[in-house]
Amino acid sequence: MASVPPSVRRVLVDTDTGLDDAHSLMYLLAQPDVEIEAITTIYGNTPVEDSARNVRTVLRLAGREDIPIHLGEATPFEGEASIADFVHGTDGLGDRFERAELRVEDESAVDAIVRIAAEHPGEVDLHPLGPLTNIARALERDPDLFLKFRSVVIMGGAGPYPAPGGATLTDANTANDRRAAEIVFGARNSGNVVMVGVNVTAKAILDEHVLAVLRGAGNPWAEFAGEVLDAYNDFYQYKWGRRISSAHDGLATVVLHRPEIVTGWIEGPVDYTPYGGSLATRVALTHDGLPLVWGTPAGPSVRAVTAFDGTEFLRRFVQALSTGPAPRD
């Protein structure tokens, strides 16, 4: 691989490529100062093979089929995979596109994660967007894995405990594999692990105006992004009664690329509470940063996003989805 200028952010994406994951990949591909080292795939929004096909579909659109794709785990540590086809369609992309053929590297996702961390210590950002099984398996191989990445920005969890009267939130990514979540958030780190949880991603709303902008941009890139958003709205319209949706993965990706959009943080160890048939994965502090009444669990600290600049997020995200991939030298 050719040398990468130090000003370029190098990213390893781990994804269960559904609709909002596709938007995240498009955002990264549109940035001239981002180089995607590799993409590893996982089950979740769709089976792992479909996730890999969806990655290649986005890369084909961007003219970036040179980026390696590595097939990851098909099931969690225990039990069967829970597939969110009721949100993302049977193929993970809303059943609206002619997708690329499945083509992946011989090297597995876990092997690729461990290798890239070892070969480029302190140079690459790890960006998990799906269930954490691949990352946990890599940590079993190398318990110091997170010390070798520049940052680990995870779309998952739910930030701190809610304010009194607020709702307890859960997320599919950590709930799909509790054991993997425990390994990941319990791993040694250098203060570089960031939780971008549903407490904030639910507020990253792409509204009717965003869809109109994408459909009016007049290029295949924006047309694809708009079709993805419209498919996502098929599910989310039943939440708010409007064809709008939350950019869960999209917000996490912009936080990785432009952390200055974050306006609030909280830092502490993580705990796990079964809730409503799912799993609440949270920083073990109250909403205002106080210890829990039953004490603070042992474990390394992670930094959780609690607030962000919504205007700046939308500006950056919609621009990336509407203008196309960054030109290559």
N, C-alpha and C positions, 0 to 999 in steps of 0.2 A: 504494500500500500504506500502511495506517495506520502511524503511528509505533509503535515497539516500546519498552517501558520498558528502561532500561539494565540492570536486574536480570535480564532475559530473555536466554537464550543463543540466538542466531540461527544456524541450521545449514543448510548446503547439502549434501544427501546425494547421492552418486553411487553407484549400486547396480546389480548384476546380479541382480535380485530373485529369489533362491531361498528356501529354507526358513528358514535362519538370518537372512537379510536381512529377511524379513518380521517376524521377532521384533524385530530392531533398530528397524524403523520403528514397531512397536507400542510399544516402550519409549519412543521419543522422543515419540510422540503422547500417551502417558500422563503426560508431565511438564508441570506447570503453568508451569514456568519455561523452557520450550523453545518456540521458534517455528521451524518448518521453512519456510525461505524458498522453496525449490524442491527438486524431486527430479529428477536427471538419471539416465538409464538407459544401461546398457552390456551387451554380451554377456558370457557366462561360465557362470554356473549354468544359463542358458537363453538363447535368442536375444533380441536387444535388444527386439523387439516384445513378446515374452512378458514380458520384464522390466517393460515399461511397463504391460502389462495387470495384472500382479501388484501393482505399486505402486497402481494405481487400485482394485484389489480390497481392499487394506488400507485405503486412504483412504475407500472407500465404507463399510466396516465402522465406521470411526471417525467418520463424518459430516464428513469433511474433504476433500471433493472440490474445495474451493476452492484447495488447494495445487497449483501448476502442476507438470506433468510434461513433461520435455523429452527427446526421443528422441536417443540418442547413437550412437556408432560401432558398426557391426555386425561389424567384423573388426579384428584387430590390425594393426600397422604392416606386418608381413610375414606371408604365409601365410593360412590359413583359421582361423576361430574354433574353439576347442576347447570344446565344450558338455558340461557335467557332468550330462547327463540320467540317467546311471546312479546319481546321488546324489539329484537333486532332481525326478526324473520328467520326462516329456516336456513338461510345461507350466511347470516350475519350482516348482510348489506341490504336488508329490507326486501330481498327477492326482486330487485329492480334492474340489475345490471348483468351484462354478459361478462363473466369473470374470467380472469387469466387462469391458465392451467397451473396445477400444483407443481412447483419446482423449488426444491430446497437443497441446502448444502448437506454433505454427508455428516459433517460434525453436528452433534446434538446441541440444543439450546444451552443445557447446563455446561457442557464442555466449552462452548463459546464464551459464556459469561465468565467462567473461571480463567480461561486463557486470556481474554482481552484485559481483564483486571490485572493479571500478572505481567502482561507485556507492556502495559501503558499505565503504570501506577501514578495516581494523582492527576491524570490527564483526561479521563473520560467520566461523563455523568451517566449514571444508571437510572433508567426511567421506567419503573413498572406501572403498567396501566390495567393489569388484570389480576386474577388470583395469583397468590405469591408462591405457588408451588415450585416453579423453576428457580426462583431466587433462594428459597429455603434449601432446595437440593444442592445448589451451588455452595451455600454456606456450610452444608454438611461436609463438602469436599474441602472448603477453605474457610475456617471460622473467622479469619481476618479479612475476608473479602471486602467488607465495606470500608476498611482502612485504605484500600487500594483504589477506590473510586473518588473522584473529586466531590461528587455529591450523589445522593440517592433520593430522588424526588418521587414519592409514591402517591398515586391516586388511590386512596383507601383510608379507612378509619372515619372518625367523626369528630376530631378535635377534642376539646375538653368536655366535661359533663355540662349539660345545658343549664341555663339560668332557671331559677324556680318558675314553674309553670310552663317551661319550654318542653318541646318534644324530644324524646330519646330517638336518635337517628342510628340507622344501621346501614352498612354498605355491602354490596354483593362480593366485592373483591376479597375482603377479609373473611366474610361469612362462608365463602365457597371452600375455604381450607383453613380452619382455625389453627391446626397444628403448624401450618406454614406461616401464618401470621405471627404466632408466638415465637417461632424461630427468627423471623425477620426483624421484628421489633425488639427482640431480646438479644440481637447480635451486637458484638462490639462495634462501636463507631467512633468517629472523631468529631462529633457534633455536626455531622454532615447529612444526617437522615431527616428528611422533611416529609411530614404527613400533610397532604392536601385532601382533606376529608369532605364528606358530603355535607358537613355543617356550612362549608363555604361554596362548594361546587354547585349545590342546589340553587344558589343565588346568581350563578353565571348564566343569565337567561338570554337565549337567542330568540327574539320576538319576530312578529310578522314583518317588520321593516327589514330585518336581516335577510329573510327569505326573498323579499322583493329586490334587495340589492344584488343578491347572488343570481337571481333569475334575470336581472336586467344587465348584468355585466357583459354578456355577449361573447363568452369564450368557453371552451369545453371544460376547463378547470372549475370555473365558478358554476357551470351547469351541473357538473358532478357533485360539487359541494352542496348545491341547492337541493338536488334530488336526495342526497343523504339526509339533509335536514328535514325535508318533507317526510321522508320515511320515519324518522325519529319522532316527528310530531304525530304520526299515526297512533303512537302509544301515549305520548305525553298529553294529548288533548283531553284525555279523561282525568287528568290531575287538576287542571286549571280551567277547563272549559274553553280553552283557546289553543290554537295551533302554534304553541311555543314550547321550548324545551330547555333543559339545563345542559350546559357544555361541561359535563363532569371531567372527562379526560382533557378537554380543551383548556380549561382553567389550569389544571396541573401542568400542562405543557408550557403554557405562557409563564407560569411561575418559575419553571426550570430555566427558561430562556431569558426572562426579564424579571428576576426576583424583586426588583424595585417596585413592582405593582402591588406588593404586599404591604398593607398598612397596619396589620396586627398579627402578633405571634404569641404563642404560649409554649413553654418548654417543660417537659417532665417525662417520667416513665409511662408505660402503656399498660392498661388492664383490659380485661375482656369480660363482658357480661352477656349471657344469653338473654335475648329479648324478642318477644313476639315471633318465635320460630327462627330468628336470625341471630346475629352476633353484633353487639355494640363494642367496637374496638376504639378506645378513647385514651387520651392523655389523662392520667389519674390525678386531675385537679378540678376544682370547681370552675365555673365559667369566668370567675374573676381571679383565678390563680391560687386559691387557698387549698390547703391539704384536705383530703377527704376525711370524713369523721372517723372512719375505721383505719386510717393511716395510709401511708404511701407505700406501694409495693416496691420491691427491689427491682432493679433493672436499669439499663442505660436510658438516657434521655433522648427524646426526639423533639424536633421543633415542629409545631403544628400551626398552620395558617388559621387565623381567626377572622381576618378582614382583608379586603383588597379593593383597589381602585377599579370600580366597574367600568367607568368610561374609558380608561386606558386599556383595559382588557379587551373590550369590544372593538376599539379602534384597531388594535394590533391584529386581533383574531379575524375580523371580517376583512381587513385589508389582505391578509394572507390567503384567505379562502376565495377571494374575488379576483386576485391579480395573477396568480399562476406561480409555478415553481421558479426558484432562483436560477438564473442562467449559470451554466457551467463553463469553465475555461476550456 
